């Protein structure tokens, strides 16, 4: 990132805290300086507010990857275990943020569970892979 922006943010921060007897909550100039400082700092660090669905999408993705690996190995029962856990997190993510990709992932996770319970590891793995694609899209 541009060093000038960083130094500007740092300078504004020092200036804001060196003002004598200024209450940041009441003084509009100090509030403006604080707002600029926060915006500049955010621009420098590149951070954004995380989605409330993000932790659940991460967990769903992790378990879906595990389901896929076990499905490829023919372990239908273990695939079902991970797909169920992924489904729980995907449903929580959907509650937090309405997303068509999450809905589609849920549909494929349910299909993976259904096929896995029947011992159809190959079909279950295909649905888990499709769910993973949608979970990754939902996380972007």
N, C-alpha and C positions, 0 to 999 in steps of 0.2 A: 504494500500500500504506500501511497505517497507520504513521505516523511513530513512534508509541510502540513498536511492535515493532522497528523499525529501531534506535531509540535503546537499547532494552533489549539487543538483540544487540550493539550497539557497546559498551555499558557492560559487558556480560559479557565481551566480548573484552578490553577494557582491564583489567578485574579479573583475568581469568585470566592475563594476561601480566605483571601487576605483583606476583603472589605471589612472595615471595623463595624461592629454592632449592627449587622444586617441580618434580619430574620428572613431566611429563604422562603418561608411559607407565606409571608405577607408582602414582601417587596417585589413588584412586578418586574423590575430590571433584573433582579437576582434570579427570578423564576425563568426569565428569558435566557439568561446566561446558562443556567442549569439545563434548560431544554436544549440549547445549542450544544452544550458540552455532552449531554447524553446522546444526541443525534450523531455528533462527530465521533464519539467513542464507539458507538454502534457501527458506524460506517468503517472505522478503522479495524475493528475486530471482526466485522462481517457476520455478526450474530443476528439472529432473528428470533422472535418468539416461537417456541416449539409448539407444535400442534398438540392438543390434549390426546389425540389418537396415537401419536408417535411411539410412546413406550409399548402400547399394545400391538401396533403394527410390527415393531421390532421383535417382540416375543412370538407373534404369529409367524413371522418370516423364519425365525430360528427353528421353531418346531416343524414348520412345513419343510424346511431343508432336511431336517432329521427324518421326517416321514419319507421324503424322496429317497434318501440314501438307503433306508431300510427296505423300501419298496423295490429298489433296484436289486437288492440282495435277496428278494423273495420273502422277506419277513413281513407278511401281511398283518399279523397281530401287532407288531411293534409300530408299523405304519399307522394303524388305527389309533394307537395310544397317542402318538405325536400329532396326528391330524385332529383328534378330539381337543387336545390342548391348544393347538393352533386355532381351532374353531372358537374356543372360548375367548381368546384374545381378539380375534377378528370381530366377533360380535360386540365386544367391549369397545373396540375402535369405532365400529359403526354407530354405536350409541353416542360416542363422543363427537364424531364428525360424520355427517351423512356424505358418503362417497360411493359412486357407482362401481368403482373398482373393488372396494371393500365388499360390497354386496355380491359382486361376481365371484370374488375369492371365497366367500361364505358358501355360495352354491357349489363350487368345485370341491371345497373341503368336505361338505356333506356327502357329495358323490364319492369322494375318496374313502370316506368312512364306510359307506354302504358297500362298495366293492371290496374293500379290505376285509370287512366282516364275512364276506362270502369266500374269502381266500383268493380273490382275483388281484394279486399284487400288481400285475402289469397295468390293468385298467385303473386301479387306485393310484398308482404312481403317475399316470398320465393326468389324472384330475389334480393331484397334488402339484404337479409342475405347472398346470394352468393356473391354479390358485396362487402359486408363488409369483407368477408373472403379474397378476392383478394386485397382489400385496405390494410388490415393488413399485407399481404405478401409483398406488394409493399413497405410498410414503413420499413421493416426490412433490 
